[in-house]
Amino acid sequence: MAYIREIVKEGDPILRAKAVTVRRFDERLGLLLDDMAETMVYAEGCGLAAPQIGISKRIIICLYDDVLYEFINPEIIEHSKERINDSEGCLSVPDVRGIVPRYKKIKVKAQDRYGNEFEEEYEGFLARIIQHETDHLSGRLFIDIMTKKVD
Ligand code: NI
């Protein structure tokens, strides 16, 4: 059973904090990930970072093409030179959309919910979501780096 959590909005200092590395891969982590997925789907988002539900830990999830991706302690270890401009929003910053440049291709090192390490390459919109969510873990919001507001 997963629970819908409340999404923290811009102005809350937790969104500006540096999230803490996850070291314990236990049942509680699994429950948290399930709650995050439930919350993201309910809010009709395509990504969510733990600080957005008030938990300052390095955990993100992404939903792309009906596939759910979970990243614990994600790090972008390589990226393309090329960046793409596209519009983004954020569940913590309602009613704002803006153009944000993001790397077209990235290589991510992370752990799954059981603590297994993996490395994988992503591109296009999924790569964009991962970059947006990873930014949340260092207290960065898309409104800090957007080049233009869109309606
Ligand atoms: Ni966001």
Boltz pocket constraint, residues with backbone or C-beta under 6 A from the ligand:
constraints:
  - pocket:
      binder: B
      contacts: [[A, 47], [A, 89], [A, 90], [A, 91], [A, 92], [A, 132], [A, 133], [A, 136]]
      max_distance: 6.0
